[in-house]
Amino acid sequence: MSTQQKVVIVGGHGKVALLTAPKLAESGYDVVSLIRNPDHAEDVRAAGAEPVVLDVEHAATDALAEAFAGASAVVFSAGAGGGNPARTKAVDHEAAIRTMDAAQRVGVKRYIMVSYARSEVDIHTLDPSSSFYPYAEAKHHADNYLRGTDLDYTILGPGKLTLEPASGRIMTTDAQAASATTSQGGSTETSRENVAEVIRHVLVNQAAVRQTVNFFDGDSPIAEAIS
C-alpha cells in the first residue's frame, strides 16, 4: 500500500483507538498506532495496526514528526485518563499541540482530534476547583490551538462514552446544547464504537474538514449527519 494511505493513531491502546484501527484497516489504510507500553503491542497488532512505542507525553516534536512522516492523516485519541492535573495538561494539552506541530512539519494535512462535546464551553461554566476542570481546560486549549493551524482538522466531540456496540446512528449537537442537555439530565451517551465509525467516515469521505462535530448516539445515519 502507498505510504500516502498511512494513518497514525496517537494513543493506540485506548478503547476508541482499538475499535478504530480495524475499521481503518478494513477501509484500506495502513494503520500505525503509537503506544507508551510495549506490553500493549500484541493488542494493537490484533486490532490490525502496527505498534510503534513512543511515549507522547515526553516525545519531542522531532520524534513525533519522524513517526508521522509519510502519513496521510493523524488521529489523536490519547488521554491522561484524569486524576492527575499535571499529567492531564502534559498529555491532553501540551503533547497534543506537539503532535499538531509535528504533523505540519512533515506535511500531514489531515488531523482528527477526539475531544468531547462540551470542550468549547465547560472552561467558562465549571468551577475551577472541580476535579474535571483540568481536563476541560486542557481539551479546550488544545482544540483552540488546532483551529488556529493550517491543518485540515476535524474535532470530534462525543458525549459520555459507553461500551455499547455501534448503531451507526447519531445526532449532532453544539457545545451549548450539549451542556444544557447534561445539566438537565438528558441522555448524552455516545458509543465508543460509534466514535470509531465517525472517525472512519470523516477520513474515508474527507467529511467535516475544518469543522467541529459534537454528537451523541441518535437516529440519523452517520453519513447523513456528517457531510
Buried (B, 14 or more C-beta within 10 A) or exposed (E): EEEEBBBBBBBBBBBBBBBBBBBBBEBEBBBBBBBBEEEBBEBBEEBBBBBBEBEBBEBEBEBBBBBBBBBBBBBBBBBBEEEEBEBBBBBBBBBBBBBBBBBBBBEBBBBBBBBBBBBBBBBEEBEEEEEEBBBBBBBBBBBEBBBEBEBBBBBBBBBEBBEEEBBBBBBBBBBEBBBBBBEEEEEBBBBBBBBBBBBBBBBBEEBBEEBBBBBBBBEBEBEEBBE
